[in-house]
Amino acid sequence: MRAAVVAWAACVSLLFLPSLVPAGAGAEDEAAGGPPQGPYAAVLLKDLKTGRILKEHRADAPLPPASLTKIMTAALLLEQSKPTDTVAITRAASRTNGA
């Protein structure tokens, strides 16, 4: 049971992790007009009210889904489970590398 609670807490923590990044982080690089610096392959920043593209870097590059998939998985986990639920992890799954 403790492992299930720890896993549930870890998922919730990951949802709020991006809020710890300061709002102006990386603004100097973007103001200089260069490509954004960071651990990502592509960026698209769009003003949803006006539809204007504010910043892009390799926005059309074909890339596999990553972060959104993880967020959706965490959201579904939180929606469909309780902190007291037990999760069984096979030995093979525990040895699998992943992002």
Secondary structure, DSSP 8 states (H G I E B T S, - for coil): -HHHHHHHHHHHHHHHGGGGS-TTTTHHHHHTTS---SS-S-EEEE-TTT--EEEEESTT------HHHHHHHHHHHHHH--TT------HHHHT----
